[in-house]
């Protein structure tokens, strides 16, 4: 799973590989992400209090216009 600081996969990039490993992110604004894993793996987006806020569809999925303001942590699966 990859997350990008800006929309349309531009800017700083986080590459996430390890399931249940949480990566802190303090981005704001609108960015983007891709889930290029197999169809049974879902990226997990947690808020700043570590509460699961959203789970992506399985791979391949993407969002070119993802709101980062509420996201505090990411896990690729």
C-alpha positions as CSV (number, residue, x, y, z in Angstrom):
1,X,0.0,0.0,0.0
2,X,1.3,3.5,-0.8
3,X,0.1,6.8,0.4
4,X,1.0,10.1,-1.2
5,X,1.0,13.6,0.4
6,X,-0.8,15.1,-2.6
7,X,-3.6,14.2,-4.9
8,X,-3.0,12.0,-8.0
9,X,-0.1,10.1,-6.5
10,X,2.3,13.1,-6.2
11,X,4.6,14.3,-3.3
12,X,6.0,12.5,-0.3
13,X,5.3,8.8,-0.4
14,X,4.8,6.2,2.3
15,X,5.3,2.6,1.3
16,X,3.7,0.2,3.7
17,X,4.4,-3.6,3.5
18,X,3.9,-5.2,6.9
19,X,0.5,-6.3,8.1
20,X,-0.6,-4.9,11.5
21,X,2.3,-2.5,11.6
22,X,1.0,1.0,12.1
23,X,2.7,3.9,10.5
24,X,2.1,7.4,12.0
25,X,1.3,10.1,9.6
26,X,0.6,13.8,10.3
27,X,-0.5,14.9,6.9
28,X,-3.3,17.4,6.3
29,X,-5.2,18.4,3.2
30,X,-6.0,16.1,0.3
31,X,-3.7,13.3,-0.8
32,X,-4.0,9.9,-2.5
33,X,-3.3,6.2,-2.0
34,X,-3.1,2.9,-3.8
35,X,-3.7,-0.6,-2.5
36,X,-1.8,-2.8,-4.9
37,X,-2.0,-5.9,-2.8
38,X,-4.0,-9.0,-3.5
39,X,-7.8,-8.8,-3.4
40,X,-8.0,-10.2,0.1
41,X,-5.9,-7.6,1.8
42,X,-7.4,-4.3,2.9
43,X,-5.6,-1.1,3.9
44,X,-6.7,0.2,7.3
45,X,-7.0,3.9,8.1
46,X,-7.0,5.0,11.8
47,X,-7.8,8.3,13.3
48,X,-5.4,10.2,15.6
49,X,-6.7,8.4,18.6
50,X,-5.9,5.0,17.0
51,X,-9.6,4.2,16.3
52,X,-10.2,2.4,13.0
53,X,-12.0,4.9,10.8
54,X,-12.1,3.2,7.4
55,X,-11.0,0.1,5.6
56,X,-10.2,0.1,1.9
57,X,-11.5,-2.3,-0.7
58,X,-9.0,-5.1,-1.5
59,X,-6.4,-4.7,-4.1
60,X,-6.3,-3.2,-6.6
61,X,-8.0,-0.1,-5.3
62,X,-7.1,3.6,-5.1
63,X,-8.3,7.0,-4.1
64,X,-6.8,10.0,-6.0
65,X,-8.5,12.5,-3.7
66,X,-8.2,11.2,-0.1
67,X,-8.8,13.5,2.9
68,X,-5.8,13.2,5.2
69,X,-6.9,15.6,8.0
70,X,-8.6,12.9,10.1
71,X,-6.0,10.1,9.5
72,X,-3.3,9.5,12.2
73,X,-2.2,6.0,11.4
74,X,-2.1,3.6,8.5
75,X,-1.7,-0.2,8.2
76,X,-1.4,-1.9,4.9
77,X,-3.5,-4.9,6.1
